[in-house]
Amino acid sequence: DPAGVTQVNLNTATQQELERLRGIGPATAKRIIRNRPYAATAELSRAEVAGPIIDLISPRVTVGPAPGQSTGR
């Protein structure tokens, strides 16, 4: 049920949460965490996530503010 899928915030997710995404293993999860923060899902390319994987996980991820990150107010 896609409506019940919880979106994973790339800027706050734990390594374990990231690894639950299809195509993301421990090494990739660590690279995603190391390259934070992200403003857009496409920026996952900075963490060496392949384009097809970004397309695959895009519906399941979001890029909310990271803890302590200014929201510009």
N, C-alpha and C positions, 0 to 999 in steps of 0.2 A: 504494500500500500504506500505509494509515493507520498501521499499527504501526511502519513505518520512518520516520515523519515526526519530525524533530527539533523539539522545542519551543523556541521563542524566548523567552528570559527578558527581559521588558519592562524590567527594571531594569539589565541589563548589555549588551543587544544593541547592536551598532553601527548606525549609520544604514543602512548597506548591508543588514544582516540584516533590519532592520525593513521596508525597501523591498521585500524578497522576498515579504512577506505580501500576499495579494490585497487590493486596495483601499487600500493604504498607499503614498503617493507621498513624494517628498522633503520637501515642506512638512509633511506630517503626521508623518513620522518625526522631524523636528526638534522638533515640538511634543511628541511623546511623550517624547523625551529631555529636553526642558526641564522637563517636569512630573514627573520622577521624584522620589522612588521611589513605586511603586504597591504597595498591599497586596492589591488585587483587580483582576481584569481590567475590572470595571465602572467603575473609576476612570479609564479611558481617556477618559471623557466630559469630564474636566478638560482634556484635550488637544484638545478639540473633535473627537473621533472620533465619528462618527454611530453610533447604536445598531445599525443593520443591519450596519455594518462590524465593530463589536465582536462581534456574534453570529457573523459570518463567520470571524473570526480566532481566536475563543476556543479552539477545539480545538487550535490551533497555537501558543498562547502560554502562558507560565507567569509567575508573579510571585515568583521566588526572591529571596533577600536581595541587596541591592545591595552592591557592594564597600565594605567598611568599615562596613556597617550592622550594628548589634547584633542578635543573634539572640535576645536576652532571657534569656541564661543567666547 
